Amino acid sequence: MKKTASIILAALLALFSFTAAFAEIHTDSLNNTIGMTISGMNATDIHGGTVTDEFFGNAVVTVINEWATWCGPCVSEMPHFQTMHEYYSETPEADVQILGSIYISSSCTPQSALQFLESNGYTWTNVIEDDALATIFNNSNSIPNTIIVDRHGVIRDALTGSFSSASQLQNMIETWHPYL
């Protein structure tokens, strides 16, 4: 029994070490997207509406978070995005908006994502990842990913990994917001 437990523990430690190194490598590749423009976005929101790259013109800063229902770190940071969505919705002079980009897979369908959002009371705009967003987010092989985009669709900052608090997310936003 002790030998089996030791083997399992060693395997888990090796897995966690590999995952940490893997995330670090891919964070650098996502940072290569800084300065790129998201053009041609023509995504379908979770309710069937259309969201184009004109969406970025609605605010000085757009925060885009790529997530999936099967991703534990994604799910754990969702309350922080809701908090920031509510805060910036109640503070229109801040001119910040939140956009979710749902990574669709066999384990995260549009229907399961909608059910997840509704059952948890998450109300910011969420789109099914289109080719324009996939091109940006495919620079990282990990999720969650968060990018800061200006009103012209230019990526100003990028992060692979989850936020541990709403204030950590707010600090990232305020670093790039010219008026906060």
C-alpha positions in Angstrom: 0.0 0.0 0.0 2.8 2.4 0.9 4.6 1.6 -2.3 1.5 2.3 -4.4 0.9 5.6 -2.6 4.5 6.6 -3.1 4.2 5.9 -6.9 1.0 7.9 -7.2 2.5 10.8 -5.2 5.7 10.8 -7.4 3.5 10.7 -10.6 1.5 13.7 -9.3 4.5 15.7 -8.4 6.0 15.0 -11.9 2.7 16.0 -13.5 2.5 19.3 -11.5 6.1 20.1 -12.3 5.5 19.5 -16.0 2.3 21.6 -16.0 4.1 24.6 -14.4 6.9 24.5 -16.9 4.4 24.0 -19.8 2.3 27.0 -18.7 5.5 29.2 -18.5 6.5 28.3 -22.0 3.1 29.1 -23.4 2.7 32.3 -21.5 5.6 33.7 -23.5 4.0 32.7 -26.8 0.7 34.4 -25.8 2.7 37.5 -25.0 3.8 37.5 -28.7 0.3 38.6 -29.5 0.8 42.0 -27.8 0.4 44.7 -30.5 -1.6 42.5 -32.8 -5.0 43.7 -33.9 -8.1 41.5 -33.6 -9.7 42.2 -36.9 -12.5 40.4 -38.6 -14.1 39.1 -35.4 -17.6 37.9 -36.3 -18.6 35.7 -33.3 -21.9 34.4 -32.2 -22.8 35.2 -28.6 -24.1 32.6 -26.3 -27.7 33.7 -27.0 -27.3 33.6 -30.8 -26.6 37.3 -31.5 -23.6 38.5 -33.5 -20.6 40.3 -31.9 -18.1 41.8 -34.4 -14.8 43.7 -34.0 -16.9 46.8 -33.7 -17.6 45.7 -30.2 -14.2 47.0 -29.2 -15.2 50.6 -30.1 -17.8 50.5 -27.3 -15.1 51.0 -24.6 -11.6 52.3 -24.0 -10.6 48.8 -22.7 -12.1 45.4 -23.4 -11.0 42.5 -21.3 -11.3 39.2 -23.2 -11.1 35.9 -21.2 -10.9 32.6 -22.9 -12.4 29.8 -20.8 -14.2 26.4 -20.9 -16.5 24.6 -18.5 -14.1 21.7 -18.0 -11.2 24.0 -17.0 -10.9 24.2 -13.2 -8.8 27.4 -13.1 -11.3 29.0 -15.6 -14.2 28.1 -13.4 -12.5 29.4 -10.2 -11.8 32.8 -11.7 -15.3 33.3 -13.1 -16.7 35.1 -10.0 -13.9 37.7 -10.3 -15.0 38.4 -13.9 -18.6 38.8 -12.7 -17.4 41.2 -10.0 -15.5 43.3 -12.5 -18.4 43.2 -15.0 -20.8 44.5 -12.3 -18.3 47.1 -11.1 -17.6 48.5 -14.6 -21.3 48.3 -15.6 -22.0 50.5 -12.5 -19.1 52.8 -13.4 -19.7 53.7 -17.0 -17.1 56.5 -16.9 -14.4 53.9 -16.5 -15.3 52.8 -20.0 -14.3 49.1 -19.5 -16.2 46.0 -20.8 -15.7 42.3 -20.3 -16.0 39.7 -23.0 -15.8 35.9 -22.6 -14.5 33.7 -25.4 -15.7 30.2 -24.9 -13.3 27.5 -26.0 -15.7 24.9 -27.6 -14.8 21.2 -27.4 -16.5 17.9 -27.0 -16.5 18.6 -23.2 -17.7 22.3 -23.5 -20.5 22.8 -25.9 -22.4 26.0 -26.5 -25.3 24.4 -24.6 -23.2 23.4 -21.6 -21.6 26.8 -21.5 -24.9 28.6 -21.6 -26.2 26.4 -18.8 -23.1 27.0 -16.8 -23.3 30.8 -17.2 -27.0 30.9 -16.4 -26.8 28.6 -13.4 -24.0 30.7 -11.9 -25.6 34.1 -12.6 -22.7 35.2 -14.9 -24.0 38.0 -17.0 -21.2 39.5 -19.1 -21.2 39.0 -22.9 -19.8 35.6 -23.9 -19.1 34.5 -27.5 -18.3 31.2 -29.1 -14.7 31.5 -30.1 -14.5 32.4 -33.8 -11.5 32.2 -36.2 -10.2 35.7 -35.2 -10.2 34.9 -31.5 -8.9 31.4 -32.0 -6.0 32.8 -34.0 -5.0 34.9 -31.0 -5.6 32.3 -28.3 -4.0 29.5 -30.3 -0.7 31.1 -29.4 -1.2 29.4 -26.0 -1.8 25.8 -25.4 -3.3 26.5 -22.0 -6.4 28.1 -20.6 -7.6 30.4 -19.1 -6.2 33.2 -21.2 -6.9 36.9 -20.7 -6.1 39.8 -23.0 -6.6 43.5 -22.7 -7.7 45.1 -26.0 -8.0 48.8 -26.8 -11.0 50.4 -28.6 -9.2 49.8 -32.0 -8.9 46.0 -31.3 -5.1 46.2 -30.5 -3.9 43.7 -27.9 -2.2 45.7 -25.1 -1.5 42.9 -22.6 -1.9 39.1 -22.3 -1.9 36.6 -19.5 -2.1 32.8 -19.4 -3.4 31.6 -16.1 -6.1 32.4 -13.6 -6.7 35.4 -11.4 -6.9 34.6 -7.7 -9.0 37.7 -6.8 -11.1 40.4 -8.4 -8.5 43.0 -7.2 -5.8 41.2 -9.1 -7.9 41.3 -12.3 -8.7 45.0 -11.6 -5.0 45.8 -11.2 -4.3 44.3 -14.7 -7.1 46.3 -16.2 -6.1 49.6 -14.5 -2.5 49.2 -15.6 -3.6 49.6 -19.2 -6.5 51.9 -18.8 -5.5 55.5 -19.7 -8.1 57.2 -17.5 -8.1 55.1 -14.3 
